[in-house]
């Protein structure tokens, strides 16, 4: 009897929270059918926001995964001076507000070094590169954390065997670690890509919210609500939901196949 009560309580919590999110999604769909909110959606603006979001999220995620691989490998395999301090610094983007991160970037580009960078290399503030940098800063901590977990899951003995067979440290990393962690790296990329797609706080702080210039999907939602265009906002939200849910379903399938391969 106690076991049944235990399962009933836990299943009830699962069902309640799941229904809550389903209700939220259906409320957006229902809102589209409300005549008082219906207006024409600017197709050019819609396509621009989707295109810019995909482009910047892909660029920032590729950068994040490329930087995360060597950082995560060192953190997973070696101990060194001030490791805990560096660990905390690198994971800072996970816990600090994205708006705070964006403000820190904006303040940096107002310093002599930041102004020199913008004057002699390329513009960042209120420009598309600012979107990529904002997304990168927000997702890099999550990326390092996930990749590190993947590397820590792989037994170092595989590298040791490769080294005894004559491989260099780099060859063992390239030919052993990367193939074994391939699915984990793909899952990490997809997850941080989905997070980059939804990034708003740091982006709006550093890159601004300019229509048809720095207008990603989250910024398009913000601008639509700011102008009381609820219908357009709902369209942008639904597109974001479709992208995010598609990525999550794909990750779950990849994870399920990965589990089967170990059975």
FENRANOR-V287456 format. One record per backbone hydrogen bond with DSSP energy under -0.5 kcal/mol. NH is the residue of the N-H (numbers start at 0). CO is the residue of the C=O. If there is no record, write none. Layout:
# FENRANOR-V287456
NH_CO / NH_CO
This chain:
# FENRANOR-V287456
4_0 / 5_1 / 6_2 / 7_3 / 8_4 / 9_5 / 10_6 / 11_7 / 12_8 / 13_9 / 14_10 / 15_11 / 16_12 / 17_13 / 18_14 / 19_15 / 20_16 / 21_17 / 22_18 / 23_19 / 24_20 / 25_21 / 26_22 / 27_23 / 28_24 / 29_25 / 30_26 / 31_27 / 32_28 / 32_29 / 33_30 / 34_32 / 36_33 / 37_33 / 37_34 / 42_40 / 45_41 / 46_42 / 47_43 / 48_44 / 49_45 / 50_46 / 51_47 / 52_48 / 53_49 / 54_50 / 55_51 / 56_52 / 57_53 / 58_54 / 59_55 / 60_56 / 61_57 / 62_58 / 63_59 / 64_60 / 65_61 / 66_62 / 67_63 / 68_64 / 69_65 / 70_66 / 71_67 / 72_68 / 73_69 / 74_70 / 75_71 / 76_72 / 77_73 / 82_79 / 85_81 / 86_82 / 87_83 / 88_84 / 89_85 / 90_86 / 91_88 / 93_90 / 94_90 / 94_91 / 95_91 / 100_96 / 101_97 / 102_98 / 103_99 / 104_100 / 105_101 / 106_102 / 107_103 / 108_104 / 109_106 / 110_107 / 113_107 / 114_110 / 115_111 / 116_112 / 117_113 / 118_114 / 119_115 / 120_116 / 121_116 / 125_205 / 126_123 / 129_123 / 129_126 / 130_126 / 130_127 / 131_127 / 132_128 / 133_129 / 134_130 / 135_131 / 136_132 / 137_133 / 138_134 / 139_135 / 140_136 / 142_138 / 143_139 / 144_140 / 145_141 / 146_142 / 147_143 / 148_144 / 149_145 / 150_146 / 151_147 / 152_148 / 153_149 / 153_150 / 157_154 / 159_155 / 160_156 / 161_157 / 162_158 / 163_159 / 164_160 / 165_162 / 166_161 / 171_167 / 172_168 / 173_169 / 174_170 / 175_171 / 176_171 / 177_172 / 179_175 / 180_176 / 181_178 / 184_180 / 185_181 / 186_182 / 187_183 / 188_184 / 189_185 / 190_186 / 191_187 / 192_188 / 193_189 / 194_190 / 195_191 / 196_192 / 197_193 / 198_195 / 203_199 / 204_200 / 205_201 / 206_202 / 207_202 / 210_208 / 212_209 / 213_209 / 215_213 / 216_48 / 219_215 / 220_216 / 221_217 / 222_218 / 223_219 / 224_220 / 225_221 / 226_222 / 227_224 / 228_223 / 229_227 / 230_36 / 232_228 / 233_229 / 234_230 / 235_231 / 236_232 / 237_233 / 238_234 / 239_235 / 240_236 / 241_237 / 242_238 / 243_239 / 244_240 / 245_241 / 246_242 / 247_243 / 248_244 / 249_245 / 250_246 / 251_247 / 252_248 / 253_249 / 254_250 / 255_251 / 256_252 / 257_253 / 258_254 / 259_255 / 260_256 / 261_257 / 261_258 / 262_258 / 262_259
